[in-house]
Amino acid sequence: MPVTKQKDVVTRLTETGEEALQRLLQNPSAARFVNSANALRDRVDELTKRMRSLDPLEKRVAELEKRLDELAPKAKKPAARTSAKKTASAAKKPAASAAKKPAAKPSTTRKSAT
């Protein structure tokens, strides 16, 4: 007897849930929400498929970059140079010119993009 009683409770809950869903879907806002959720699911599935197709391409690019690094000659670092002109011109400048006028504040008005 307890099995049939439990079955009746589950059946009643199922029927009640189905009725509630039907009433909910009759509401236009809820129907739009369900349609939007389904569209979002489809878009996510599409995006996932596209992302999966990029993995083999990324592997190929990594292999090609590695091969290119092996083939390219190593670049030599240029020797450090000291410029006599820089030190001489810095010594000629008077100390008063080092103090500059304060910079003007940037304008807060926004120009239109049109």
C-alpha positions in Angstrom: 0.0 0.0 0.0 2.7 2.6 0.8 4.1 2.3 -2.8 0.8 3.3 -4.4 0.4 6.2 -2.0 3.9 7.4 -2.8 3.2 7.0 -6.5 0.1 9.1 -6.1 2.1 11.8 -4.4 4.7 11.8 -7.1 2.1 11.8 -9.8 0.2 14.7 -8.2 3.4 16.7 -7.9 4.3 16.0 -11.5 0.8 17.1 -12.7 0.9 20.2 -10.5 4.3 21.1 -11.9 3.2 20.6 -15.5 0.2 22.8 -14.9 2.3 25.5 -13.3 4.7 25.4 -16.3 1.8 25.7 -18.7 0.4 28.7 -16.9 3.8 30.3 -16.7 4.5 29.8 -20.4 1.2 31.4 -21.3 2.6 34.7 -19.9 4.2 36.6 -22.8 7.1 37.8 -20.8 7.9 34.2 -19.6 7.7 33.0 -23.2 10.1 35.6 -24.4 12.5 34.7 -21.6 12.3 31.0 -22.6 12.9 31.9 -26.2 15.9 34.1 -25.3 17.4 31.4 -23.1 17.1 28.9 -25.9 18.7 31.3 -28.3 21.5 31.9 -25.8 22.1 28.2 -25.5 22.3 27.8 -29.2 24.8 30.7 -29.5 27.0 29.3 -26.7 27.0 25.9 -28.5 28.1 27.6 -31.7 30.8 29.5 -29.9 32.1 26.4 -28.2 32.3 24.6 -31.5 34.3 27.5 -33.0 36.7 27.6 -30.1 37.3 23.9 -30.3 38.2 24.3 -34.0 40.9 26.9 -33.0 42.9 24.5 -30.9 44.5 22.6 -33.8 45.3 26.0 -35.5 47.0 27.3 -32.3 49.1 24.1 -32.2 50.2 24.6 -35.8 51.1 28.2 -35.2 53.1 27.3 -32.1 55.0 24.7 -34.1 55.7 27.2 -37.0 56.9 29.8 -34.5 59.3 27.3 -33.0 60.6 26.3 -36.4 61.0 30.0 -37.3 63.0 30.6 -34.1 65.3 27.8 -35.0 65.9 29.1 -38.5 66.3 32.8 -37.7 69.8 33.9 -36.8 70.4 35.2 -33.4 70.5 39.0 -33.3 73.6 40.6 -32.0 73.3 43.2 -29.3 74.7 46.6 -30.3 77.7 47.8 -28.4 76.9 50.5 -25.8 77.8 53.9 -27.0 78.4 57.0 -25.0 77.8 60.2 -26.8 80.0 63.2 -26.2 77.4 65.5 -27.6 74.9 64.6 -24.9 77.3 65.4 -22.1 78.6 68.6 -23.7 75.1 69.9 -24.5 73.9 69.2 -21.0 76.8 71.2 -19.6 76.1 74.2 -21.8 72.5 74.6 -20.6 72.0 77.2 -17.9 70.4 76.0 -14.7 67.6 78.6 -15.0 66.2 77.0 -18.1 65.8 73.7 -16.3 62.9 75.1 -14.3 60.0 74.9 -16.6 56.6 76.7 -16.4 53.9 74.5 -14.9 51.9 72.6 -17.4 48.4 73.9 -18.2 45.5 71.8 -16.9 43.9 69.6 -19.6 40.5 70.8 -20.8 37.5 69.0 -19.1 35.2 69.8 -22.0 34.6 66.8 -24.3 34.6 67.3 -28.0 31.9 65.6 -30.1 33.0 62.8 -32.3 30.9 64.0 -35.2 
